[in-house]
């Protein structure tokens, strides 16, 4: 195993005899165990050796501290990440820092070129800078415009994902600066409109390096609050540089992930931070946000009175119309004298009954006359009438009617049908019918 530069040979493990050979340490981190660990000095030396092999790198961040007033030739800087709460110590020669210009000051966005180094004694990582450049406002705005296009392509600014604000929130979550005028504007104006409204206030940094993290955490905290119905992020305007945190990607995505309706009240008409685009409602000022999140109690009571009067007037008009209609219906003859209709119908039924009876009687009389005529004709044409006049019908024993004397012989027995019954006769002689001359 290669011994790290500047390190002393490993000391004997505790409990080992002084005369025994020192225990050999594992060569790799993967080979360490609870029984064979690395001492801190060896780990620090290996980290320093690894970091020293790294090539110079460009790093972007925001300067939160610049210490160039000291006795050494070095200036000591603190570079902070703009998205997360993380910083890095930077060491740079004062003459190189002075050559960068006056734009490199605390709060400036910069890019730094340097070589990472690890101080093994304290276990800290730093950057030995050889060049530093301030990022101009134009470049920052260009980056924001590029981020705006990316977030728009993801649909974070779409109108269909924006939630409607509650009509009457029970509790309002307010994110604002510490003792800021925006807090006063929101609370005073909202309470004047609706005195029962309650606030859950989170005072955070709304400017500077820590604003992104504090505002994002406050949004997540109020979003998790069960009683908060709407969240307001308020700031009383400011310069373009002051509003840059409200276009930070981390803050915008934290607002997009918020499930509670969010109102952005940054208070800057000319510029539009990306937080305004992702919010469910953009208020021009904190006062405008107060007017939007709660209704005006006096105006609402006036609207209720107006609605009550309109409903009463409409009800009276409807009652008057229905009363007139009922009076018109009651004045009609059918309702004034309802028996008239029944009487006319009864008279019509009587007429129909009399007409029916007359028609039926006339029909019966005609039918009776027809039956009598038919009875007379039937009696006239009936064989019985002929028999009653003295005629008889002769039949042979087989039942055949005798119509010609030639069909029977003397001595034949015949049956004679007369009006009163039948006779049995015997033929004694036959004589054909004599024909008379005309």
C-alpha positions as CSV (number, residue, x, y, z in Angstrom):
1,X,0.0,0.0,0.0
2,X,1.3,3.5,-1.0
3,X,1.7,5.6,2.1
4,X,0.1,9.0,1.8
5,X,2.4,12.0,1.5
6,X,3.2,13.7,4.9
7,X,1.8,10.7,6.9
8,X,3.5,8.9,9.7
9,X,3.7,5.1,9.7
10,X,0.6,3.6,11.3
11,X,0.7,3.2,15.0
12,X,0.1,-0.2,16.6
13,X,-3.5,-1.1,17.3
14,X,-4.6,-0.8,20.9
15,X,-3.9,-3.9,22.9
16,X,-1.0,-4.9,20.7
17,X,2.4,-5.5,22.4
18,X,5.0,-2.8,21.8
19,X,7.5,-5.3,20.6
20,X,5.2,-6.8,18.0
21,X,5.1,-5.7,14.4
22,X,2.4,-3.1,13.6
23,X,-0.8,-4.3,12.1
24,X,-1.1,-3.7,8.4
25,X,-4.1,-1.5,7.4
26,X,-6.5,-2.4,4.6
27,X,-5.4,-1.0,1.2
28,X,-8.9,-0.2,0.0
29,X,-12.0,1.3,1.6
30,X,-13.9,-1.8,0.5
31,X,-11.5,-4.0,2.6
32,X,-12.1,-2.2,5.9
33,X,-14.1,-3.9,8.6
34,X,-15.0,-3.2,12.2
35,X,-11.9,-5.1,13.3
36,X,-9.7,-3.5,10.7
37,X,-10.8,0.2,10.3
38,X,-8.9,3.1,8.9
39,X,-7.7,5.9,11.2
40,X,-9.1,9.4,10.4
41,X,-5.7,10.6,9.2
42,X,-5.5,7.9,6.6
43,X,-9.1,8.6,5.3
44,X,-8.3,12.4,5.2
45,X,-5.1,11.7,3.4
46,X,-6.8,9.6,0.8
47,X,-9.5,12.2,0.2
48,X,-6.9,14.9,-0.2
49,X,-5.0,12.8,-2.6
50,X,-8.1,12.1,-4.7
51,X,-9.2,15.8,-4.7
52,X,-5.7,16.9,-5.7
53,X,-6.0,14.8,-8.9
54,X,-9.0,16.8,-10.0
55,X,-8.6,19.2,-12.9
56,X,-9.6,22.9,-12.6
57,X,-13.3,23.5,-12.9
58,X,-15.7,26.3,-13.5
59,X,-18.3,26.7,-10.7
60,X,-21.4,29.0,-10.7
61,X,-23.0,30.5,-7.6
62,X,-23.7,33.6,-5.6
63,X,-21.2,35.4,-3.5
64,X,-22.5,35.7,0.1
65,X,-19.3,36.8,1.7
66,X,-16.1,38.6,0.4
67,X,-13.3,39.1,2.9
68,X,-10.4,41.0,1.2
69,X,-9.4,43.1,4.1
70,X,-6.8,41.0,5.9
71,X,-3.1,40.9,6.3
72,X,-2.5,38.0,3.9
73,X,-2.3,38.1,0.1
74,X,-5.4,36.0,-0.2
75,X,-9.1,37.0,-0.3
76,X,-11.5,34.6,1.2
77,X,-14.9,34.2,-0.5
78,X,-18.0,32.2,0.2
79,X,-19.9,30.9,-2.9
80,X,-23.4,29.7,-2.3
81,X,-25.6,27.6,-4.6
82,X,-28.7,29.5,-5.8
83,X,-31.0,26.5,-5.5
84,X,-30.1,24.7,-2.3
85,X,-28.7,25.7,1.0
86,X,-25.1,24.7,0.2
87,X,-21.9,26.8,0.1
88,X,-18.2,26.5,-0.7
89,X,-15.2,28.3,0.6
90,X,-13.1,30.0,-2.1
91,X,-9.5,31.3,-1.7
92,X,-8.2,33.8,-4.3
93,X,-5.3,36.1,-4.6
94,X,-6.3,39.7,-3.9
95,X,-4.8,41.0,-7.0
96,X,-6.8,38.6,-9.2
97,X,-10.0,39.5,-7.3
98,X,-9.2,43.2,-7.8
99,X,-8.7,42.7,-11.6
100,X,-12.2,41.2,-11.9
101,X,-13.8,44.7,-11.4
102,X,-16.3,46.2,-9.1
103,X,-19.2,44.0,-10.3
104,X,-17.7,41.1,-8.2
105,X,-19.2,42.0,-4.8
106,X,-21.4,40.4,-2.2
107,X,-24.8,39.2,-3.7
108,X,-23.4,39.0,-7.2
109,X,-23.9,35.9,-9.4
110,X,-20.5,34.8,-10.6
111,X,-18.7,31.9,-12.2
112,X,-15.3,30.9,-10.7
113,X,-12.5,28.9,-12.2
114,X,-10.4,27.1,-9.6
115,X,-8.9,23.8,-8.5
116,X,-10.6,21.9,-5.6
117,X,-8.4,21.2,-2.6
118,X,-9.1,19.3,0.6
119,X,-7.6,20.4,3.9
120,X,-7.0,17.1,5.7
121,X,-6.3,18.6,9.1
122,X,-9.8,20.2,9.3
123,X,-11.5,17.9,6.8
124,X,-12.9,20.8,4.7
125,X,-13.2,21.2,1.0
126,X,-12.3,24.5,-0.7
127,X,-11.6,26.0,-4.1
128,X,-8.4,27.7,-5.0
129,X,-9.6,30.2,-7.6
130,X,-7.6,31.7,-10.5
131,X,-10.4,33.5,-12.3
132,X,-13.8,35.0,-11.4
133,X,-16.4,36.7,-13.6
134,X,-19.7,38.3,-12.7
135,X,-22.8,37.2,-14.6
136,X,-24.5,40.2,-16.1
137,X,-28.2,41.0,-15.7
138,X,-28.8,40.4,-19.4
139,X,-27.4,36.9,-19.2
140,X,-29.5,36.2,-16.0
141,X,-32.6,37.3,-17.8
142,X,-31.7,35.2,-20.8
143,X,-31.4,32.2,-18.5
144,X,-34.8,33.0,-17.0
145,X,-36.3,33.2,-20.4
146,X,-34.8,29.8,-21.3
147,X,-36.1,28.3,-18.1
148,X,-39.5,29.9,-18.8
149,X,-39.7,28.0,-22.2
150,X,-38.7,24.7,-20.5
151,X,-41.3,25.0,-17.8
152,X,-44.0,26.1,-20.2
153,X,-43.2,23.0,-22.4
154,X,-43.8,20.9,-19.2
155,X,-47.2,22.5,-18.8
156,X,-46.6,24.2,-15.5
157,X,-48.1,27.5,-16.8
158,X,-51.2,25.9,-18.4
159,X,-54.5,27.5,-17.5
160,X,-56.3,24.1,-17.0
161,X,-54.0,23.2,-14.1
162,X,-54.8,26.4,-12.1
163,X,-57.1,25.9,-9.2
164,X,-60.0,28.3,-8.3
165,X,-59.5,30.3,-5.1
166,X,-61.9,29.5,-2.3
167,X,-64.8,32.0,-1.9
168,X,-64.4,32.3,1.9
169,X,-61.2,30.8,3.3
170,X,-61.1,30.0,7.0
171,X,-57.3,30.5,7.3
172,X,-54.9,32.2,4.9
173,X,-51.2,31.2,4.7
174,X,-49.1,34.3,4.3
175,X,-45.4,34.2,3.3
176,X,-43.7,37.5,3.5
177,X,-40.6,39.3,4.6
178,X,-39.8,40.0,8.3
179,X,-41.7,43.0,9.5
180,X,-42.4,43.9,5.8
181,X,-45.0,46.3,4.6
182,X,-46.5,43.6,2.4
183,X,-47.5,41.7,5.5
184,X,-49.3,44.8,6.9
185,X,-51.1,45.4,3.5
186,X,-52.4,41.9,3.2
187,X,-53.5,41.4,6.8
188,X,-55.1,44.9,7.3
189,X,-56.9,45.0,4.0
190,X,-58.1,41.4,4.3
191,X,-59.3,41.9,7.8
192,X,-61.1,45.1,6.9
193,X,-63.0,43.2,4.2
194,X,-63.7,40.0,6.3
195,X,-62.9,40.4,10.0
196,X,-63.3,36.7,10.7
197,X,-60.4,35.7,8.5
198,X,-57.4,34.1,10.2
199,X,-53.7,34.1,9.1
200,X,-50.9,31.6,9.3
201,X,-47.9,33.8,8.8
202,X,-44.4,32.7,7.8
203,X,-41.8,35.5,7.9
204,X,-38.9,34.5,5.7
205,X,-36.2,36.1,3.6
206,X,-37.7,37.4,0.4
207,X,-34.4,38.8,-0.9
208,X,-30.9,37.5,-0.9
209,X,-29.2,34.1,-1.0
210,X,-31.4,32.3,1.5
211,X,-34.7,33.5,0.1
212,X,-35.2,30.5,-2.4
213,X,-34.8,27.9,0.3
214,X,-36.9,29.7,3.0
215,X,-39.8,30.6,0.7
216,X,-39.8,27.0,-0.8
217,X,-39.9,25.5,2.7
218,X,-42.6,27.9,3.8
219,X,-44.8,26.9,0.8
220,X,-44.3,23.2,1.6
221,X,-45.1,23.8,5.3
222,X,-48.3,25.8,4.7
223,X,-49.4,23.3,2.0
224,X,-49.2,20.5,4.6
225,X,-51.2,22.6,7.1
226,X,-54.7,21.2,7.1
227,X,-56.5,24.4,8.0
228,X,-54.8,26.6,5.4
229,X,-57.2,27.1,2.4
230,X,-55.1,29.5,0.3
231,X,-51.4,30.6,0.3
232,X,-50.2,34.1,-0.5
233,X,-46.6,34.8,-1.3
234,X,-46.2,38.6,-0.9
235,X,-43.4,41.0,-1.5
236,X,-43.5,44.8,-2.0
237,X,-41.8,45.0,-5.4
238,X,-38.2,45.8,-5.9
239,X,-35.5,45.9,-8.5
240,X,-35.0,43.2,-11.2
241,X,-32.1,41.8,-9.3
242,X,-34.1,41.7,-6.0
243,X,-36.8,39.6,-7.8
244,X,-34.5,37.1,-9.3
245,X,-35.2,34.5,-6.5
246,X,-38.8,34.4,-7.5
247,X,-37.8,33.1,-11.0
248,X,-35.6,30.4,-9.4
249,X,-36.4,26.9,-10.7
250,X,-36.5,25.3,-7.3
251,X,-39.0,27.9,-6.0
252,X,-41.2,27.6,-9.1
253,X,-41.3,23.9,-8.9
254,X,-42.1,24.0,-5.2
255,X,-45.1,26.3,-6.1
256,X,-46.2,24.0,-8.9
257,X,-46.2,21.0,-6.5
258,X,-48.3,22.9,-4.0
259,X,-51.8,21.4,-3.8
260,X,-53.3,24.5,-2.0
261,X,-54.3,27.4,-4.2
262,X,-51.4,29.8,-4.4
263,X,-51.5,33.6,-5.0
264,X,-48.4,35.4,-6.1
265,X,-48.3,39.0,-4.9
266,X,-44.8,40.1,-5.8
267,X,-45.9,43.7,-6.5
268,X,-44.0,44.4,-9.7
269,X,-46.1,45.3,-12.7
270,X,-43.3,45.8,-15.3
271,X,-41.6,42.5,-14.7
272,X,-43.2,39.1,-14.4
273,X,-41.3,36.6,-12.2
274,X,-41.9,32.9,-13.1
275,X,-43.6,32.5,-9.8
276,X,-46.4,34.7,-11.1
277,X,-46.9,32.3,-14.1
278,X,-47.1,29.1,-12.1
279,X,-49.3,30.6,-9.4
280,X,-53.1,30.0,-9.5
281,X,-53.7,33.7,-9.3
282,X,-51.3,36.7,-9.9
283,X,-52.0,39.8,-7.8
284,X,-50.5,43.1,-8.9
285,X,-49.8,44.1,-5.3
286,X,-50.2,42.7,-1.8
287,X,-53.3,44.9,-1.4
288,X,-54.8,43.4,-4.5
289,X,-54.1,39.9,-3.1
290,X,-56.0,40.8,0.0
291,X,-59.0,41.9,-2.0
292,X,-58.9,38.7,-4.1
293,X,-58.5,36.1,-1.3
294,X,-61.5,37.2,0.8
295,X,-64.8,38.8,-0.1
296,X,-65.9,42.3,1.1
297,X,-68.3,41.7,3.9
298,X,-70.1,45.0,3.4
299,X,-70.5,44.4,-0.3
300,X,-71.7,40.8,0.3
301,X,-74.3,42.0,2.8
302,X,-75.4,44.6,0.3
303,X,-75.7,42.0,-2.4
304,X,-77.7,39.8,0.0
305,X,-80.1,42.7,0.7
306,X,-80.5,43.4,-3.0
307,X,-81.1,39.8,-3.8
308,X,-83.7,39.6,-0.9
309,X,-85.5,42.6,-2.4
310,X,-85.4,41.2,-5.9
311,X,-86.8,37.9,-4.7
312,X,-89.5,39.6,-2.7
313,X,-90.5,41.8,-5.7
314,X,-90.5,38.7,-8.0
315,X,-92.6,36.8,-5.5
316,X,-95.2,39.6,-5.2
317,X,-95.4,39.9,-9.0
318,X,-95.9,36.2,-9.3
319,X,-98.6,36.2,-6.7
320,X,-100.4,39.1,-8.5
321,X,-100.2,37.4,-11.8
322,X,-101.5,34.1,-10.4
323,X,-104.3,36.0,-8.5
324,X,-105.5,37.7,-11.7
325,X,-105.4,34.4,-13.5
326,X,-107.4,32.7,-10.7
327,X,-110.0,35.6,-10.8
328,X,-110.3,35.3,-14.5
329,X,-110.9,31.5,-14.2
330,X,-113.4,32.0,-11.5
331,X,-115.4,34.5,-13.6
332,X,-115.9,32.1,-16.4
333,X,-119.5,30.7,-16.7
334,X,-118.3,27.2,-16.3
335,X,-117.0,28.0,-12.8
336,X,-119.6,30.7,-11.9
337,X,-122.5,28.3,-12.7
338,X,-121.0,24.9,-13.0
339,X,-124.4,23.2,-13.1
340,X,-125.2,24.8,-16.5
341,X,-122.8,22.5,-18.3
342,X,-124.3,19.5,-16.5
343,X,-127.9,20.6,-17.3
344,X,-127.2,21.0,-21.0
345,X,-125.6,17.6,-21.0
346,X,-128.6,16.1,-19.2
347,X,-131.0,17.7,-21.7
348,X,-129.0,16.3,-24.5
349,X,-129.0,12.8,-23.0
350,X,-132.8,13.0,-22.6
351,X,-133.2,14.0,-26.2
352,X,-131.0,11.1,-27.3
353,X,-132.9,8.7,-25.1
354,X,-136.4,9.8,-26.5
355,X,-135.0,9.6,-30.0
356,X,-133.7,6.2,-29.3
357,X,-136.9,5.0,-27.8
358,X,-139.0,6.4,-30.8
359,X,-136.7,4.8,-33.3
360,X,-136.8,1.5,-31.5
361,X,-140.6,1.6,-31.2
362,X,-141.0,2.4,-34.9
363,X,-138.7,-0.3,-35.8
364,X,-140.6,-2.8,-33.7
365,X,-143.9,-1.8,-35.3
366,X,-142.6,-2.1,-38.8
367,X,-141.1,-5.5,-37.9
368,X,-144.5,-6.6,-36.4
369,X,-146.3,-5.7,-39.6
370,X,-143.8,-7.5,-41.7
371,X,-144.2,-10.6,-39.5
372,X,-148.0,-10.5,-39.8
373,X,-147.8,-10.2,-43.6
374,X,-145.4,-13.1,-43.7
375,X,-147.6,-15.2,-41.4
376,X,-150.7,-14.5,-43.7
377,X,-148.6,-15.4,-46.8
378,X,-147.3,-18.5,-45.1
379,X,-150.8,-19.6,-44.1
380,X,-152.1,-19.0,-47.6
381,X,-149.4,-21.0,-49.3
382,X,-149.2,-23.7,-46.6
383,X,-150.2,-27.3,-47.7
384,X,-152.2,-27.5,-44.4
385,X,-154.5,-24.8,-45.7
386,X,-155.1,-26.8,-48.8
387,X,-155.8,-29.9,-46.8
388,X,-158.3,-27.9,-44.6
389,X,-160.3,-27.1,-47.7
390,X,-160.9,-30.9,-48.2
391,X,-158.0,-32.0,-50.2
392,X,-155.8,-35.1,-49.4
393,X,-152.3,-36.2,-50.3
394,X,-152.0,-39.9,-51.3
395,X,-148.8,-41.7,-50.6
396,X,-147.6,-45.2,-51.4
397,X,-146.4,-47.4,-48.6
398,X,-142.9,-46.3,-49.6
399,X,-143.8,-42.7,-49.0
400,X,-144.0,-41.6,-52.6
401,X,-146.7,-39.0,-53.4
402,X,-149.3,-40.2,-55.9
403,X,-149.6,-37.6,-58.7
404,X,-150.9,-39.8,-61.6
405,X,-153.5,-42.6,-61.4
406,X,-151.3,-44.5,-63.7
407,X,-148.7,-45.0,-61.0
408,X,-150.9,-47.2,-58.9
409,X,-153.0,-50.3,-59.5
410,X,-156.4,-51.5,-58.4
411,X,-156.1,-53.1,-55.0
412,X,-153.1,-51.0,-53.8
413,X,-153.2,-49.8,-50.3
414,X,-152.4,-46.0,-50.0
415,X,-152.2,-43.6,-47.1
416,X,-154.3,-40.5,-47.4
417,X,-153.0,-37.4,-45.6
418,X,-155.9,-35.1,-44.6
419,X,-156.2,-32.1,-42.4
420,X,-157.2,-34.1,-39.4
421,X,-154.7,-37.0,-39.9
422,X,-154.1,-40.0,-42.1
423,X,-156.3,-42.6,-43.7
424,X,-155.6,-46.0,-45.2
425,X,-157.4,-46.5,-48.4
426,X,-157.6,-49.2,-51.1
427,X,-157.6,-48.4,-54.8
428,X,-160.7,-49.8,-56.4
429,X,-160.3,-48.2,-59.8
430,X,-158.4,-45.6,-61.7
431,X,-159.5,-43.0,-64.2
432,X,-157.3,-40.5,-65.9
433,X,-158.1,-36.8,-65.7
434,X,-160.4,-35.6,-68.4
435,X,-159.1,-32.7,-70.5
436,X,-161.6,-30.0,-71.1
437,X,-161.8,-28.2,-74.4
438,X,-161.2,-24.5,-74.5
